[in-house]
Amino acid sequence: MMILTNHCNEKRRYLAYVPCFYYLLSRVVSLWQLLRILLTEHFIITLYIISQMKESLILILEKILLAYILFYSIYEIGYIINDATISKYEDTPTTRVIANYINIYFFILIRIFPVIAILFLMSWSSWSLYGSLALLIYIGLHNILVAISSPYRVYTFLVLRILRYIYIPLLILGRGLMHVVLPTVLLLPVIAHESARYVCLKIASKYIKRPTIYQQFLPFLPFQMILLTFLGVIRDISIPLIYIVLIIFISIIYEKLRYYLKVKKIFVIKPSDEH
């Protein structure tokens, strides 16, 4: 089964060279998918980092923004290699048209500059450099397993999903078991559902629709709270309470707005595959 996503024009082609934009143009195919990613992934990670820092909010947000640019610059190198070369060897490839119009060497070169600049300007620890190199190497390992259609790619995808959510907290807050455990537990619903979708698409060759935020988060909330309490990483009850209330509130607004706009046919919801 081959999944075809994204058309390409001159504007999209040049925008793809800008760090972070290739991810948006090749993986995010609708406003709703972008909103889902922002609310159920980046918002939660940002909330966690803010809760762990005592600096001014503006300074914290600046660090988070630079960390995300750094992360996606590294991740997009893996994306373009996968889309332009590796996907040709997959037994169930996802063909992204935009990758055919990009100079892969120039693309990678543009990503290297912000990586070096951000690591240097932010004066993060030497671990940041080693961690970034390790992330890039692991993405390469996953791409190799994808190329040979190894069943082990399911496990490397799972680890990549976890790295996606712990890399930035570790980068900003420093090394610490809590900064690995807490973000992973908070993002368990996303990790579980995205891993299940990957198995269905790449192993079983079946497309499954993404669950609503209700379906995705609410069943996990009791388990998450119990696990966080058992691990002793919750010191202030306000953190899980704020998390629960915000997710429920956001999910209500999200689903109501999504239904209204779908009925009005303002946006077309398309199936997508984020890898």
C-alpha positions in Angstrom: 0.0 0.0 0.0 1.3 3.4 -0.9 0.1 6.6 0.7 0.4 9.8 -1.3 0.5 13.1 0.6 1.1 16.8 -0.2 1.2 18.5 -3.5 4.0 20.9 -4.4 4.3 24.4 -6.0 7.1 26.9 -6.1 6.1 28.7 -2.9 5.9 25.5 -0.9 9.2 24.2 -2.4 11.1 27.3 -1.2 9.4 27.4 2.2 10.4 23.8 2.8 14.1 24.9 3.1 13.2 27.1 6.2 13.7 25.1 9.4 10.5 23.7 10.8 8.5 24.3 7.6 9.3 21.0 6.0 7.7 19.2 8.8 4.6 21.5 8.5 4.4 21.1 4.7 5.1 17.3 4.5 3.4 16.0 7.7 0.7 18.5 8.6 -2.1 18.4 6.0 -4.9 20.2 7.7 -5.6 23.0 10.2 -7.0 20.3 12.6 -3.9 18.2 12.6 -1.8 21.3 13.4 -4.2 22.2 16.2 -4.1 18.7 17.6 -0.3 18.6 17.6 -0.1 22.0 19.3 -2.7 21.2 22.0 -1.9 17.6 22.8 1.9 17.7 22.4 3.7 21.0 22.5 1.3 22.7 24.9 1.8 20.0 27.5 5.6 20.0 27.1 5.6 23.8 27.4 3.4 23.7 30.5 5.7 21.1 32.1 8.8 23.1 31.5 7.2 26.3 32.8 6.2 24.5 36.0 9.8 23.5 36.6 11.5 26.9 36.0 11.6 30.0 38.1 12.8 32.4 35.4 10.5 35.0 33.7 7.9 33.6 31.4 9.3 35.5 28.4 12.8 34.0 28.9 11.4 30.5 29.3 9.3 30.8 26.1 12.4 32.1 24.2 14.4 29.0 25.3 11.5 26.7 24.4 11.2 28.3 21.0 14.9 27.9 20.3 14.9 24.3 21.6 12.0 23.5 19.2 13.9 25.0 16.2 16.9 23.0 17.2 14.9 19.8 17.6 13.0 20.1 14.3 16.2 21.1 12.4 17.7 17.7 13.5 14.5 15.8 13.0 13.9 17.3 9.5 17.3 15.9 8.4 15.9 12.5 9.1 12.6 13.3 7.4 14.1 14.4 4.1 16.5 11.4 4.0 13.5 9.2 4.6 11.2 10.9 2.1 13.7 11.4 -0.7 15.6 8.0 -0.5 14.5 5.5 2.2 10.8 5.5 1.3 11.6 4.1 -2.2 12.7 0.8 -0.6 9.7 0.4 1.8 7.1 -2.2 1.2 4.4 0.2 2.5 5.8 3.7 1.6 4.3 7.1 2.2 5.2 9.1 -0.9 5.6 12.8 -0.1 5.7 14.7 -3.4 7.4 17.8 -2.0 10.6 15.8 -1.3 11.1 15.3 -5.1 11.6 19.0 -5.6 14.2 19.6 -2.9 18.0 19.6 -3.1 18.8 17.2 -0.2 22.4 18.4 0.3 21.4 22.1 0.4 18.5 21.2 2.7 20.8 19.5 5.2 23.3 22.2 5.1 20.7 24.8 5.9 19.7 22.7 9.0 23.2 22.4 10.3 23.7 26.1 10.7 20.8 26.7 13.2 21.8 23.6 15.1 25.4 24.8 15.6 24.3 28.4 16.3 21.6 27.5 18.9 23.9 25.1 20.7 26.6 27.8 20.8 24.5 30.8 21.6 22.5 29.2 24.4 25.6 27.9 26.0 23.9 24.6 26.9 25.9 21.8 28.5 28.2 19.5 26.5 25.4 16.9 27.0 23.3 19.0 24.6 25.7 18.4 21.8 26.1 14.7 22.6 22.3 14.3 23.0 21.7 16.0 19.7 24.2 13.8 17.9 22.7 10.7 19.5 19.2 11.8 18.4 20.5 12.2 14.8 22.2 8.8 14.9 19.1 7.1 16.2 16.9 8.7 13.5 19.4 7.3 11.0 19.1 3.8 12.6 15.4 4.0 12.4 15.6 5.0 8.7 17.8 2.0 8.0 15.3 -0.4 9.6 12.5 1.3 7.6 14.5 0.8 4.3 14.8 -2.9 4.9 11.2 -3.1 6.2 12.4 -4.6 9.4 9.7 -5.4 12.0 12.0 -3.8 14.6 11.2 -0.4 13.1 8.0 -0.5 15.3 10.2 -0.4 18.4 12.5 2.3 17.0 9.5 4.4 16.1 8.2 4.0 19.7 11.5 5.2 21.1 11.6 8.1 18.7 8.1 9.1 19.9 9.5 9.1 23.5 12.6 11.0 22.4 10.4 13.6 20.7 8.9 14.5 24.1 11.9 14.2 26.4 14.6 15.9 24.3 13.4 19.5 24.9 12.8 19.1 28.6 16.3 17.5 29.0 17.8 20.2 26.9 16.4 23.1 28.9 16.1 21.6 32.4 19.2 19.4 32.3 19.6 15.7 32.9 17.3 14.1 35.5 15.2 11.0 35.7 12.1 13.1 36.4 12.5 15.0 33.1 12.4 11.6 31.3 9.6 10.0 33.3 7.1 12.9 33.7 6.9 14.1 30.0 6.7 10.4 28.9 3.8 9.7 31.3 2.0 13.0 30.4 2.3 12.1 26.7 1.4 8.4 27.1 -2.0 8.8 25.2 -0.2 10.3 22.2 2.7 7.8 22.3 0.2 4.9 22.5 -2.1 6.0 19.7 0.6 7.1 17.3 2.5 3.9 17.8 -0.7 1.9 17.2 -1.3 3.9 14.0 2.2 3.3 12.8 1.9 -0.5 13.3 -1.4 -0.5 11.3 0.0 1.6 8.5 3.4 0.1 8.1 2.9 -3.5 9.3 -0.7 -4.3 8.7 -1.1 -1.9 5.7 -4.4 -0.5 7.1 -5.3 3.1 7.7 -7.0 3.9 10.9 -8.6 7.3 11.8 -7.0 9.3 14.6 -9.2 9.3 17.8 -10.8 12.4 19.1 -9.1 14.1 22.0 -11.8 12.7 24.3 -10.9 9.1 23.1 -7.2 9.8 23.2 -6.7 11.4 26.6 -9.6 10.7 29.0 -9.1 6.9 29.3 -5.5 7.5 30.2 -6.0 10.2 32.8 -6.7 8.0 35.9 -3.7 5.7 35.0 -1.5 8.8 34.5 -2.4 10.3 37.8 -1.9 7.1 39.7 1.4 6.4 38.0 2.7 9.9 38.6 1.7 9.8 42.2 3.3 6.3 42.7 6.6 7.5 41.2 6.6 10.5 43.5 7.1 13.0 40.7 4.0 15.0 41.6 4.8 17.3 44.5 2.2 19.9 43.9 -1.4 18.7 43.2 -2.0 21.8 41.1 0.1 20.4 38.2 -2.1 17.3 37.5 -5.3 19.3 38.3 -4.4 22.0 35.8 -3.4 19.4 33.3 -6.7 17.5 33.6 -8.9 20.7 33.6 -7.1 22.2 30.6 -7.2 19.0 28.5 -10.9 18.5 29.2 -11.7 22.2 28.5 -9.6 22.3 25.3 -11.1 19.0 24.1 -14.6 20.4 24.4 -13.8 23.6 22.5 -11.8 21.6 19.9 -14.5 19.1 19.2 -17.3 21.6 19.1 -15.4 23.9 16.8 -14.2 21.0 14.6 -17.8 19.8 14.2 -19.1 23.2 13.4 -16.5 23.9 10.7 -16.9 20.5 9.2 -20.7 21.0 9.0 -20.1 24.4 7.4 -17.6 22.8 5.0 -15.0 25.5 5.7 -12.2 23.0 6.0 -11.7 19.6 4.4 -10.4 17.0 6.8 -7.9 14.7 5.1 -6.3 11.5 6.3 -2.6 11.9 7.0 0.4 9.9 8.1 2.9 11.5 10.4 6.1 9.6 10.6 
